[in-house]
Amino acid sequence: MNKTDVAIVGGGIIGLAHAYAAWKKGYQVVLFEKDETAVGASVRNFGLIWPIGQPQGKLFERAIRSREIWLKLAVEADFWALQNGSLHLAYHQDEMDVLNEYHQKFGFKTSVLNPIEVQTVSSISNSKGLLGGLFSELEVNVNPREAVSSITDWLRAQDSVTIITGEKVVHTETGRLTAVSGEWQADMIYICSGSDFQSLYSNAFRSSGLIKSKLQMMKAVSSVQEVSKGPTLCGGLTLKHYQSFAECQGTAKLIQRLNEELPLYHKYGIHVMISKNQAGEWIIGDSHEYGLTFDPFNKADINKLILDYLSGFCTVAGNGMKITETWYGVYAKNPAGTEYTFEPETGVKIVTGFGGAGMTFSFGFAEEEIEKL
Ligand SMILES: Cc1cc2nc3c(=O)[nH]c(=O)nc-3n(C[C@H](O)[C@H](O)[C@H](O)COP(=O)(O)OP(=O)(O)OC[C@H]3O[C@@H](n4cnc5c(N)ncnc54)[C@H](O)[C@@H]3O)c2cc1C
């Protein structure tokens, strides 16, 4: 029988991060991905490493550590990673108040900008009605399609790593893994199967409390060019979305106003961000519908709501913008925490449920996890 120290089920970013961390510690690693290439949440996301969205303390530090590893790996595995930061824009006083409060209480490498300063940082921000913005230096932008494929190829080239794609793992138990082509003996098995709750340990998943979210996304080209490599942009709705801002006193009232004024945005869990990849294409999203099974179709109404809101804070929307792709992604989310881990049997660990921060936490989390071995 084949033997390894660490076996990993799933070639999304969480599986890859565990493979990388285990390889760094000198373990023999085998990773199985059921599809020819990973096509789950890890290639459908924005590609944002987003410390500013994470609560202070351990989680923020994990995001910062993860960011460090992302940047190092981008050089090693040769993929694009831009340290362009983020810019939250405010068009209402309650949004500006939250940004000021965040900066004063928690701001790490952040600065509050007036409307003129905003324009110098981001030439695509809409100046009409703008009160100001919060710039943060820390956020990093990768192209997830390129990054996942480069990391997979790079790991595959390491002596002590075996990557097997196009092969589903059909059974695991203490010390043993069964894939379609045969059996492996493994001291430790990580199940990083993302939102697939059915293939393995379906009972454990059923009682886990995990839910799923379906998110709609778009890619666009536009005649509006950005002068510099500007930050990823977002508006007031994003202050509703990330846990970090919940720690500000003004946020509860802001959320109440947004929900009353924009009920459809509340219904579809929409907050709007726009980033640019290395090919100059704009990545725009997203919505959040919650459940366990989703219809396989994108809703045109949701995309319109996203684009309408975008035009309020970004000049890329509208003029000459052409949508070139639409898609949706599904992630697993632990409503009771920032991730979900569970050992259904000794030496077998399920690791999923990172919600909208799986790219951000991936490498930092995996490093901590492998350290426990
Ligand atoms: C639209 C969208 C935008 C997002 N934006 C961001 C962002 O900007 N920043 C951020 O931090 N996070 C973001 N996220 C969240 C992030 O993408 C996820 O948290 C993360 O990708 C989850 O990674 P994963 O490896 O757990 O899951 P996945 O990427 O879904 O990978 C799981 C893999 O396991 C494989 N698999 C399952 N079962 C088996 C089996 N039995 N045998 C073999 N293989 C198996 C699947 O084929 C799949 O490839 C976003 C998510 C979405 C959907």
The ligand as an ORCA input file, in Angstrom:
! r2SCAN-3c Opt
* xyz 0 1
  C     -17.682     34.613     -4.916
  C     -16.746     34.438     -3.739
  C     -15.931     35.494     -3.374
  C     -15.041     35.336     -2.312
  N     -14.105     36.298     -2.074
  C     -13.145     36.069     -1.140
  C     -12.089     36.988     -0.962
  O     -11.939     37.960     -1.693
  N     -11.216     36.778      0.060
  C     -11.307     35.691      0.880
  O     -10.534     35.576      1.825
  N     -12.242     34.741      0.654
  C     -13.154     34.900     -0.328
  N     -14.118     33.967     -0.538
  C     -14.131     32.758      0.289
  C     -13.120     31.724     -0.199
  O     -13.168     31.624     -1.591
  C     -13.436     30.359      0.457
  O     -13.526     30.498      1.861
  C     -12.346     29.357      0.136
  O     -12.069     29.333     -1.246
  C     -12.731     27.943      0.586
  O     -11.708     27.087      0.204
  P     -11.838     25.509      0.328
  O     -10.552     24.936     -0.072
  O     -12.389     25.182      1.695
  O     -13.030     25.118     -0.662
  P     -13.024     24.857     -2.249
  O     -12.284     25.908     -2.961
  O     -14.454     24.678     -2.633
  O     -12.226     23.527     -2.418
  C     -12.690     22.273     -1.983
  C     -12.159     21.255     -2.965
  O     -12.364     19.936     -2.458
  C     -12.608     19.079     -3.548
  N     -13.254     17.866     -3.025
  C     -14.416     17.777     -2.337
  N     -14.679     16.497     -2.001
  C     -13.645     15.756     -2.487
  C     -13.341     14.366     -2.459
  N     -14.125     13.479     -1.844
  N     -12.202     13.926     -3.071
  C     -11.368     14.817     -3.684
  N     -11.625     16.139     -3.740
  C     -12.737     16.611     -3.143
  C     -13.503     19.920     -4.446
  O     -13.500     19.445     -5.776
  C     -12.884     21.309     -4.295
  O     -11.942     21.591     -5.320
  C     -15.028     34.119     -1.581
  C     -15.868     33.072     -1.955
  C     -16.716     33.213     -3.037
  C     -17.585     32.060     -3.446
*
